Amino acid sequence: MTTNTRGQRIKVGLALGSGSARGWSHIGVLRALLERGIEPVVVTGSSSGSLVAAAYASDQLDALEVWVRSLSKLDVWRLLDPNFSRGGVMHGSRLMRAVGEQLQDRAIESLQRAFGAVAVDLYSGKEVWIQEGSLLSAVRASSGLPGLFTPILHENRWLIDGGVLNPVPVSLCKALGADYVIAVNLGRPQIRSETSRLSVASEEDAQGSLSVKDSNELFARWSGLLENFVSSLRTEKEPSEPGMMEVMYATINIMQNQISRARMMGDPPNLLVTPRLDGFNLMDWHRAAEAIEVGYQAVEQVASGLPDAV
């Protein structure tokens, strides 16, 4: 049970923001809260935040954490499914199949905790709150980063990433009944980093995942399709001209930062957590351990503002 400063029981809500690979830090945020006896009963998410929210709401956070901590650079490569003929560089079906192997799909209505994911209708421009139906379908609908993943058809609407309009879904959290909202904003200025490049895995990286022969075949198959994509993610010691994907992601990041600030000024959370994830880029999914630790430490820094657990 969680109480406010007057000792009254309150329903704690957690709004997990968009941020691509930065989203793994949400796991650390949840770990820190749970250690302090704070168990959110309402959880919402945009984009990658919706995946962590779904895992927590369905009591599968442990399974998700084990999986993401095990991801190597090569594993990330294997999850990519290039798709240049439609509305995104990647289709996203291979990634969602992998997620489905780790998390059991559930009906959102059957969950013990209130859950909601945010998406955006591509043609009407309206925000869409997904509060029922397939849990994993809601995650996919919320995670269609424009230009990267193809839009998803959901109830006769083409949906794209929820972060386009509501990067940190505080409003949805309140609508689902939360009395006290903790928001996690992953938006920060983009910083190019040596660690952000996605390079060909070495033999050591491939151990336990694919044989060296298999990995060579995999990269040979992809070399033509993803040459431009990879070069855009590779950072040299000397500044180089940004690639297409780097420009796209940085632009979306700037836009989401401004939207987050504006929306939270009008509808502020009770507590804001801002993990410092400088240098984490679009495809740094293999850096889960670092991101989780950053998320954990971010809660420690604002611990004095947390409600009491009794």
C-alpha positions as CSV (number, residue, x, y, z in Angstrom):
1,M,0.0,0.0,0.0
2,T,1.2,3.5,-0.8
3,T,0.2,6.7,1.1
4,N,0.6,10.4,0.7
5,T,2.0,12.8,3.2
6,R,-1.3,12.8,5.1
7,G,-1.3,9.0,5.4
8,Q,-4.1,8.6,2.9
9,R,-4.0,5.6,0.6
10,I,-3.3,6.5,-3.0
11,K,-3.2,4.8,-6.4
12,V,0.3,5.2,-7.8
13,G,0.6,5.4,-11.6
14,L,3.7,5.2,-13.7
15,A,4.0,6.8,-17.1
16,L,6.9,5.4,-19.1
17,G,8.1,7.6,-21.9
18,S,9.3,6.8,-25.5
19,G,12.9,6.5,-26.3
20,S,13.8,3.4,-28.4
21,A,16.7,1.6,-26.8
22,R,16.7,4.0,-23.9
23,G,13.5,2.3,-22.9
24,W,15.4,-0.4,-21.1
25,S,16.0,2.1,-18.3
26,H,12.4,1.8,-17.4
27,I,13.2,-1.6,-16.0
28,G,15.7,0.0,-13.6
29,V,13.1,2.6,-12.6
30,L,10.6,-0.1,-11.7
31,R,13.2,-2.1,-9.8
32,A,14.1,0.9,-7.6
33,L,10.4,1.6,-6.9
34,L,9.6,-2.0,-6.0
35,E,12.6,-2.2,-3.7
36,R,11.1,0.8,-1.9
37,G,7.7,-0.9,-1.5
38,I,6.1,1.3,-4.2
39,E,4.0,-0.8,-6.5
40,P,2.3,1.1,-9.3
41,V,-1.3,-0.1,-9.9
42,V,-1.6,1.9,-13.1
43,V,1.0,1.8,-15.8
44,T,1.1,3.5,-19.2
45,G,3.6,3.7,-22.0
46,S,4.6,5.2,-25.3
47,S,6.7,3.3,-27.8
48,S,9.4,1.3,-26.0
49,G,7.9,2.5,-22.7
50,S,4.7,0.5,-23.7
51,L,6.8,-2.7,-23.8
52,V,8.2,-2.4,-20.3
53,A,4.7,-1.2,-19.1
54,A,3.1,-4.3,-20.6
55,A,5.7,-6.6,-19.0
56,Y,5.1,-5.1,-15.6
57,A,1.3,-5.0,-15.9
58,S,1.3,-8.7,-16.8
59,D,3.7,-9.8,-14.1
60,Q,6.4,-10.7,-16.7
61,L,9.0,-8.0,-15.9
62,D,11.5,-10.7,-14.8
63,A,11.3,-12.5,-18.1
64,L,11.8,-9.3,-20.1
65,E,14.8,-8.3,-18.0
66,V,16.5,-11.6,-18.4
67,W,16.1,-11.5,-22.2
68,V,17.2,-7.9,-22.8
69,R,20.2,-8.4,-20.6
70,S,21.3,-11.3,-22.8
71,L,21.0,-9.4,-26.1
72,S,24.3,-8.9,-28.0
73,K,25.0,-6.8,-31.0
74,L,24.6,-9.9,-33.2
75,D,21.2,-10.7,-31.5
76,V,20.1,-7.2,-32.4
77,W,21.1,-7.7,-36.0
78,R,19.1,-10.9,-36.1
79,L,15.9,-9.0,-35.0
80,L,16.0,-6.6,-37.9
81,D,13.9,-7.3,-40.9
82,P,14.6,-4.8,-43.7
83,N,11.5,-3.7,-45.6
84,F,12.2,-0.9,-48.1
85,S,9.0,-1.3,-50.2
86,R,6.6,-0.1,-47.5
87,G,6.2,2.6,-44.9
88,G,9.4,1.9,-42.9
89,V,12.9,0.6,-43.1
90,M,11.9,-2.4,-41.1
91,H,8.6,-4.3,-40.8
92,G,9.0,-5.1,-37.1
93,S,7.4,-8.6,-37.2
94,R,10.7,-10.4,-36.4
95,L,11.2,-8.2,-33.3
96,M,7.6,-8.8,-32.2
97,R,7.9,-12.5,-32.7
98,A,11.0,-12.5,-30.4
99,V,9.1,-10.4,-27.8
100,G,6.2,-13.0,-28.0
101,E,8.7,-15.8,-27.3
102,Q,9.6,-14.0,-24.0
103,L,6.2,-12.6,-22.9
104,Q,2.8,-14.4,-23.0
105,D,0.2,-12.3,-24.8
106,R,-2.8,-11.5,-22.5
107,A,-6.1,-9.6,-22.9
108,I,-5.5,-6.2,-21.4
109,E,-8.9,-6.4,-19.7
110,S,-7.7,-9.5,-17.7
111,L,-4.7,-7.8,-16.1
112,Q,-4.6,-7.1,-12.4
113,R,-3.0,-3.7,-13.0
114,A,-4.5,-1.0,-15.2
115,F,-2.6,-0.7,-18.5
116,G,-2.7,1.7,-21.5
117,A,-0.6,2.2,-24.5
118,V,-0.5,5.4,-26.7
119,A,-0.4,5.4,-30.5
120,V,-1.3,7.9,-33.1
121,D,-3.6,7.6,-36.1
122,L,-1.5,8.3,-39.1
123,Y,-4.2,10.0,-41.2
124,S,-6.4,11.8,-38.6
125,G,-3.5,12.8,-36.5
126,K,-5.4,11.9,-33.4
127,E,-4.0,10.3,-30.3
128,V,-5.2,6.7,-29.7
129,W,-5.4,5.1,-26.2
130,I,-5.3,1.4,-26.4
131,Q,-6.9,-0.1,-23.2
132,E,-8.3,-3.4,-24.3
133,G,-7.5,-6.3,-26.6
134,S,-4.2,-8.0,-27.2
135,L,-1.4,-6.8,-25.0
136,L,1.3,-7.4,-27.5
137,S,-0.7,-5.9,-30.3
138,A,-1.0,-2.7,-28.2
139,V,2.8,-2.6,-27.8
140,R,3.4,-3.0,-31.5
141,A,0.8,-0.3,-32.4
142,S,2.5,2.1,-29.9
143,S,6.0,1.4,-31.3
144,G,5.9,2.3,-35.0
145,L,8.7,4.9,-35.0
146,P,8.1,6.8,-38.3
147,G,10.5,5.9,-41.0
148,L,12.0,3.0,-39.0
149,F,9.1,0.6,-38.4
150,T,6.0,0.3,-40.7
151,P,2.7,1.5,-39.4
152,I,0.4,-1.2,-38.0
153,L,-3.3,-1.6,-38.9
154,H,-5.3,-1.7,-35.7
155,E,-9.1,-1.6,-35.7
156,N,-9.1,-0.2,-39.3
157,R,-6.7,2.6,-38.4
158,W,-3.0,2.9,-39.4
159,L,-1.2,3.6,-36.2
160,I,2.3,5.0,-35.6
161,D,4.5,5.6,-32.6
162,G,2.7,7.1,-29.6
163,G,5.7,9.4,-28.9
164,V,4.7,11.5,-31.9
165,L,2.0,13.2,-29.8
166,N,2.3,12.0,-26.3
167,P,5.9,10.9,-25.5
168,V,5.3,10.6,-21.7
169,P,1.6,9.6,-21.2
170,V,0.8,11.3,-17.9
171,S,-2.7,12.1,-19.2
172,L,-3.6,8.5,-19.9
173,C,-2.2,7.5,-16.5
174,K,-4.5,9.9,-14.8
175,A,-7.5,8.9,-16.9
176,L,-7.0,5.3,-15.8
177,G,-7.4,6.4,-12.1
178,A,-4.0,7.2,-10.8
179,D,-3.9,9.6,-7.8
180,Y,-0.1,10.1,-7.9
181,V,1.7,9.9,-11.2
182,I,5.5,9.2,-11.5
183,A,6.6,10.1,-15.1
184,V,9.8,8.9,-16.7
185,N,11.0,11.1,-19.5
186,L,13.8,9.7,-21.6
187,G,14.1,12.7,-23.9
188,R,17.5,14.5,-23.9
189,P,19.6,16.2,-26.4
190,Q,21.2,13.7,-28.8
191,I,24.9,13.2,-28.3
192,R,27.0,11.2,-30.8
193,S,28.9,8.4,-29.0
194,E,31.6,5.9,-29.9
195,T,29.5,3.2,-28.2
196,S,26.5,3.9,-30.3
197,R,27.7,2.3,-33.5
198,L,26.3,-1.1,-34.5
199,S,29.3,-3.0,-35.9
200,V,29.8,-6.5,-37.3
201,A,30.1,-8.9,-34.4
202,S,33.4,-10.5,-33.6
203,E,33.9,-14.3,-33.0
204,E,33.7,-13.6,-29.3
205,D,30.3,-11.8,-29.7
206,A,28.9,-14.7,-31.7
207,Q,29.6,-17.4,-29.1
208,G,26.4,-18.9,-27.9
209,S,24.3,-17.1,-30.6
210,L,25.5,-18.1,-34.0
211,S,28.5,-19.9,-35.4
212,V,31.1,-17.6,-37.1
213,K,30.1,-19.2,-40.4
214,D,26.4,-18.4,-39.8
215,S,27.2,-14.9,-38.7
216,N,29.3,-14.3,-41.9
217,E,26.4,-15.5,-44.0
218,L,24.0,-13.3,-42.1
219,F,26.0,-10.2,-42.6
220,A,26.7,-11.0,-46.3
221,R,23.0,-11.3,-46.9
222,W,22.4,-8.0,-45.3
223,S,25.3,-6.1,-46.5
224,G,23.6,-4.7,-49.6
225,L,20.3,-3.9,-48.0
226,L,21.6,-2.2,-44.8
227,E,24.8,-0.6,-46.0
228,N,23.4,2.9,-45.7
229,F,21.6,2.1,-42.5
230,V,24.7,0.8,-40.8
231,S,26.9,3.6,-41.9
232,S,24.4,6.1,-40.5
233,L,24.8,4.5,-37.0
234,R,28.6,4.2,-37.1
235,T,30.5,7.0,-35.3
236,E,34.1,7.8,-36.3
237,K,36.7,9.3,-34.1
238,E,36.5,12.4,-36.2
239,P,33.1,13.9,-36.7
240,S,31.5,12.6,-39.9
241,E,28.4,13.7,-41.9
242,P,25.3,12.3,-40.1
243,G,23.5,9.5,-42.0
244,M,19.8,9.3,-42.9
245,M,18.8,7.3,-39.8
246,E,20.8,9.4,-37.5
247,V,19.2,12.6,-38.8
248,M,15.8,11.1,-38.6
249,Y,16.2,9.9,-35.0
250,A,17.8,13.1,-33.8
251,T,15.0,15.1,-35.4
252,I,12.3,12.9,-33.7
253,N,14.2,13.2,-30.4
254,I,14.1,17.0,-30.6
255,M,10.5,17.1,-31.5
256,Q,9.5,14.7,-28.6
257,N,11.6,16.7,-26.1
258,Q,9.6,19.8,-27.0
259,I,6.2,18.0,-26.9
260,S,7.0,16.4,-23.6
261,R,7.9,19.7,-22.0
262,A,4.7,21.4,-23.3
263,R,2.4,18.6,-22.3
264,M,3.8,18.1,-18.8
265,M,3.6,21.9,-18.2
266,G,-0.1,21.7,-18.9
267,D,-0.6,18.3,-17.2
268,P,2.3,17.8,-14.8
269,P,3.1,14.5,-13.0
270,N,3.6,14.4,-9.2
271,L,7.2,13.3,-9.7
272,L,9.4,13.4,-12.7
273,V,12.3,10.9,-13.2
274,T,14.8,11.7,-15.9
275,P,17.5,9.1,-16.5
276,R,20.7,10.5,-18.0
277,L,21.2,8.3,-21.1
278,D,23.6,10.6,-23.1
279,G,25.1,8.6,-25.9
280,F,22.4,6.0,-26.2
281,N,21.1,5.9,-29.7
282,L,18.4,4.3,-31.8
283,M,19.8,0.7,-32.0
284,D,21.6,0.3,-28.7
285,W,19.3,-2.5,-27.6
286,H,22.4,-4.5,-26.6
287,R,23.2,-2.0,-23.8
288,A,20.4,-3.0,-21.5
289,A,22.5,-3.6,-18.4
290,E,23.8,0.0,-18.6
291,A,20.4,1.5,-19.3
292,I,18.8,-0.4,-16.4
293,E,21.4,0.8,-14.0
294,V,20.9,4.4,-15.1
295,G,17.2,4.1,-14.6
296,Y,17.7,2.7,-11.1
297,Q,20.0,5.5,-10.1
298,A,17.6,8.1,-11.5
299,V,15.0,7.0,-9.0
300,E,17.6,7.2,-6.2
301,Q,18.2,10.8,-7.1
302,V,14.6,11.8,-6.6
303,A,13.8,9.4,-3.7
304,S,12.9,12.2,-1.3
305,G,9.9,13.0,-3.5
306,L,8.4,9.5,-3.5
307,P,5.2,8.7,-1.6
308,D,5.5,6.5,1.5
309,A,5.1,2.7,1.4
310,V,3.6,1.2,4.5
